[in-house]
Amino acid sequence: MSKFWSQVVRDLEPYVPGEQPQIEGLIKLNTNESPYPPSPQVIKLMTHDAIDRLRLYPDPNSKKLKNTIANYYAVNADQVFVGNGSDEVLALAFMAFFQQENPLLFPDISYSFYPVYCNLFGIKFNTIALRDDFSIDFSDYPRRNGGVIFPNPNAPTAIGKPLADIEKLLQQNTDSVVLVDEAYIDFGGETAISLVDQYPNLLVVQTLSKSRSLAGLRVGFAVGNVQLINGLDRVKNSFNSYPLDRLAEAATIAAFEDDSYFKACRDRIVATREWTVKALESLGFSVLPSQANFVFAKPAANNAAELAQQLREHKILVRYFSAARINEFLRITIGTQEQMQHLIAVLKNL
């Protein structure tokens, strides 16, 4: 601990990202990346002219990208905000909306960045326990609060909530921002973007990292009421006026425009997920219902930590969480069909 650290830094417990080892022949099923490359249209962007223009600042407002996202989701461009990955968009939203007198509410088992941001920005928070089946219970949320945030589908459980339940929450919680974190929405859920015109306190955040295979470019966006977007812009322009580089913006536009490629990759992942669930269940695993590009699975022997280590010895990485209630589960990203068949073969031997 450095004597030069501020007290805030001393008190922080930083978020721990998934491991990114450089091991040859590794099957990496621990960080929910796509097993498929980005759209072929992205490759066409890497021209000499595009690289030459990297000497110039990008458009600070990313107008072309905002228009592309707006057209895709049938909203107005002034309802769209873009940032350097959805984590940055979330961080700016925490600063813009959740530094309130009343506490922020989110599930007790959820994206572990939420309490990190709260501690970093001095935000009070309360966690709401998931049901025994690990689903979110919205009946506990209508109370005095400074905001509500939850992933849909949730992470690391992969369980999604129907749009009707989210709308009911919005009808009951009208005095604070409700942020729906939709990092995995494309794999089986229904986006809440269709509700932003009806509920001025709704902000929906998505990422290009998962379903559109652009984790390495770091692009995220938010859709909501114009006043919410203006609030995000005020924070962004006080922090980083140029969050997206030229290549990231161009690649994201290409990814949205190549919708058939996106759907084909998504459908392959969903089909492989369903195959994997059945294969794991045949080996005695209990698998929570998934609407994401990963599954949350409990081995019959309740030896999740040991099994994660054994898989690692076979060059297969999965994610293990030691937290209470979920320390008997493994989070397994859906890879290619061949990768998942290899995983099942190794599990059979183990």
QUIVENKA-V805845 format. One record per residue. N is the residue number from 1. RES is the residue in one small letter. NEAR is the number of other ideal C-beta (glycine too) atoms within 8 Angstrom. D_CENTER is the distance of its C-alpha to the mean C-alpha in Angstrom with 2 decimals. Layout:
# QUIVENKA-V805845
((N;RES;NEAR;D_CENTER) (N;RES;NEAR;D_CENTER))
This chain:
# QUIVENKA-V805845
((1;m;4;30.97) (2;s;4;32.32) (3;k;4;34.89) (4;f;3;33.36) (5;w;8;30.05) (6;s;5;29.70) (7;q;6;29.47) (8;v;8;25.87) (9;v;7;24.96) (10;r;8;27.25) (11;d;6;25.55) (12;l;9;21.94) (13;e;4;20.10) (14;p;5;17.44) (15;y;6;13.97) (16;v;4;14.57) (17;p;6;12.32) (18;g;7;12.91) (19;e;7;16.38) (20;q;6;17.25) (21;p;6;20.92) (22;q;3;23.35) (23;i;6;25.21) (24;e;3;27.01) (25;g;5;26.46) (26;l;9;23.33) (27;i;11;21.10) (28;k;9;17.66) (29;l;13;15.60) (30;n;10;13.75) (31;t;11;10.60) (32;n;9;9.08) (33;e;10;10.48) (34;s;11;12.52) (35;p;8;16.14) (36;y;8;17.56) (37;p;3;18.45) (38;p;9;17.55) (39;s;11;19.94) (40;p;7;23.56) (41;q;11;23.83) (42;v;12;21.74) (43;i;7;24.47) (44;k;8;27.11) (45;l;11;25.77) (46;m;8;26.77) (47;t;7;30.32) (48;h;5;32.82) (49;d;6;32.79) (50;a;12;29.02) (51;i;8;29.30) (52;d;7;32.39) (53;r;8;30.65) (54;l;9;28.18) (55;r;4;31.02) (56;l;6;30.39) (57;y;4;27.80) (58;p;10;25.19) (59;d;7;25.25) (60;p;8;23.83) (61;n;5;22.83) (62;s;11;21.43) (63;k;8;23.54) (64;k;9;23.46) (65;l;13;19.69) (66;k;13;19.56) (67;n;9;22.33) (68;t;12;20.62) (69;i;13;17.47) (70;a;13;19.95) (71;n;7;22.10) (72;y;7;19.41) (73;y;9;18.35) (74;a;5;21.92) (75;v;11;21.50) (76;n;7;23.32) (77;a;9;22.33) (78;d;6;22.90) (79;q;12;20.09) (80;v;14;17.49) (81;f;13;16.12) (82;v;15;14.63) (83;g;15;13.61) (84;n;10;13.15) (85;g;11;9.43) (86;s;14;7.00) (87;d;8;7.98) (88;e;12;11.44) (89;v;16;11.06) (90;l;14;10.00) (91;a;9;12.93) (92;l;13;15.24) (93;a;15;14.55) (94;f;14;15.45) (95;m;10;18.58) (96;a;11;19.44) (97;f;14;19.25) (98;f;15;18.98) (99;q;9;21.97) (100;q;10;24.21) (101;e;3;27.12) (102;n;8;25.46) (103;p;9;22.53) (104;l;17;18.86) (105;l;13;17.88) (106;f;11;14.86) (107;p;11;14.95) (108;d;7;16.67) (109;i;11;14.39) (110;s;12;10.77) (111;y;7;8.22) (112;s;8;11.10) (113;f;9;10.45) (114;y;12;11.75) (115;p;9;15.28) (116;v;12;15.33) (117;y;12;14.98) (118;c;14;17.52) (119;n;11;19.90) (120;l;8;19.62) (121;f;10;20.39) (122;g;7;22.78) (123;i;14;21.04) (124;k;8;22.44) (125;f;11;20.21) (126;n;8;20.88) (127;t;10;18.83) (128;i;12;19.57) (129;a;8;20.21) (130;l;13;18.68) (131;r;8;21.46) (132;d;3;23.25) (133;d;4;21.42) (134;f;11;18.02) (135;s;10;17.21) (136;i;11;16.58) (137;d;9;20.01) (138;f;10;20.04) (139;s;5;23.79) (140;d;7;23.41) (141;y;12;21.50) (142;p;6;24.35) (143;r;6;25.93) (144;r;3;26.52) (145;n;13;23.29) (146;g;12;22.00) (147;g;13;18.72) (148;v;14;16.26) (149;i;12;12.48) (150;f;13;10.48) (151;p;12;7.35) (152;n;13;8.83) (153;p;17;8.94) (154;n;18;8.95) (155;a;11;7.93) (156;p;12;10.08) (157;t;13;12.42) (158;a;17;10.86) (159;i;13;13.16) (160;g;12;12.76) (161;k;14;15.05) (162;p;7;17.41) (163;l;10;17.68) (164;a;6;21.11) (165;d;9;19.96) (166;i;14;17.58) (167;e;10;20.54) (168;k;9;22.85) (169;l;13;20.85) (170;l;14;21.00) (171;q;7;24.72) (172;q;8;25.25) (173;n;13;23.23) (174;t;7;24.57) (175;d;4;25.27) (176;s;12;21.91) (177;v;12;18.55) (178;v;14;16.11) (179;l;14;12.53) (180;v;14;10.30) (181;d;12;6.54) (182;e;13;6.09) (183;a;12;3.07) (184;y;17;5.87) (185;i;12;8.72) (186;d;8;10.87) (187;f;16;11.83) (188;g;8;13.95) (189;g;13;13.12) (190;e;7;14.71) (191;t;10;13.14) (192;a;13;14.62) (193;i;9;15.50) (194;s;7;18.89) (195;l;12;19.59) (196;v;15;19.24) (197;d;4;22.95) (198;q;5;24.10) (199;y;10;22.26) (200;p;6;22.52) (201;n;13;20.39) (202;l;14;17.21) (203;l;16;14.35) (204;v;14;11.45) (205;v;16;8.50) (206;q;13;6.88) (207;t;10;6.38) (208;l;12;9.17) (209;s;13;8.03) (210;k;14;7.68) (211;s;12;10.25) (212;r;13;12.30) (213;s;12;12.80) (214;l;14;12.61) (215;a;11;10.65) (216;g;4;14.05) (217;l;10;14.54) (218;r;10;11.69) (219;v;17;11.34) (220;g;18;9.33) (221;f;14;11.18) (222;a;17;12.18) (223;v;14;14.86) (224;g;11;17.39) (225;n;11;21.01) (226;v;8;22.86) (227;q;7;23.65) (228;l;15;20.06) (229;i;14;19.42) (230;n;8;22.68) (231;g;10;21.60) (232;l;14;18.54) (233;d;9;20.99) (234;r;9;23.45) (235;v;11;21.17) (236;k;13;19.89) (237;n;8;23.53) (238;s;5;24.56) (239;f;6;22.16) (240;n;6;21.49) (241;s;6;23.19) (242;y;8;21.95) (243;p;9;18.21) (244;l;13;18.09) (245;d;8;20.76) (246;r;10;22.90) (247;l;11;21.62) (248;a;13;17.93) (249;e;16;19.01) (250;a;10;21.37) (251;a;14;19.08) (252;t;16;16.46) (253;i;11;19.44) (254;a;13;20.71) (255;a;16;17.54) (256;f;12;17.62) (257;e;8;21.37) (258;d;11;21.37) (259;d;7;20.06) (260;s;6;22.18) (261;y;10;20.68) (262;f;14;17.09) (263;k;8;18.37) (264;a;8;20.42) (265;c;12;17.73) (266;r;11;15.44) (267;d;8;18.58) (268;r;10;19.53) (269;i;15;16.33) (270;v;10;16.78) (271;a;8;20.46) (272;t;13;19.97) (273;r;13;17.67) (274;e;8;20.53) (275;w;10;23.06) (276;t;14;21.33) (277;v;11;21.19) (278;k;8;24.90) (279;a;10;25.77) (280;l;14;24.20) (281;e;10;25.93) (282;s;6;29.14) (283;l;10;28.92) (284;g;7;28.69) (285;f;10;24.98) (286;s;7;23.58) (287;v;12;20.25) (288;l;12;18.13) (289;p;6;17.55) (290;s;15;14.35) (291;q;11;12.60) (292;a;13;9.84) (293;n;12;10.64) (294;f;14;11.73) (295;v;15;14.36) (296;f;16;15.36) (297;a;12;19.05) (298;k;12;22.03) (299;p;12;25.06) (300;a;8;28.38) (301;a;6;29.93) (302;n;7;27.38) (303;n;7;27.20) (304;a;13;23.49) (305;a;9;23.92) (306;e;7;27.01) (307;l;13;25.55) (308;a;12;22.60) (309;q;8;25.36) (310;q;9;27.52) (311;l;14;24.89) (312;r;9;24.39) (313;e;6;28.15) (314;h;8;27.82) (315;k;9;25.28) (316;i;12;22.31) (317;l;13;19.33) (318;v;12;17.22) (319;r;13;15.34) (320;y;10;17.56) (321;f;9;17.01) (322;s;5;20.33) (323;a;7;19.50) (324;a;4;21.82) (325;r;6;21.33) (326;i;11;18.82) (327;n;11;20.99) (328;e;7;22.49) (329;f;12;19.38) (330;l;13;17.77) (331;r;14;14.23) (332;i;14;15.07) (333;t;14;13.06) (334;i;13;14.95) (335;g;12;17.03) (336;t;8;20.00) (337;q;8;22.63) (338;e;7;24.90) (339;q;11;22.51) (340;m;14;21.88) (341;q;8;25.65) (342;h;10;26.32) (343;l;15;24.05) (344;i;12;25.99) (345;a;8;29.25) (346;v;11;28.60) (347;l;11;27.66) (348;k;7;30.90) (349;n;5;32.88) (350;l;8;31.37))
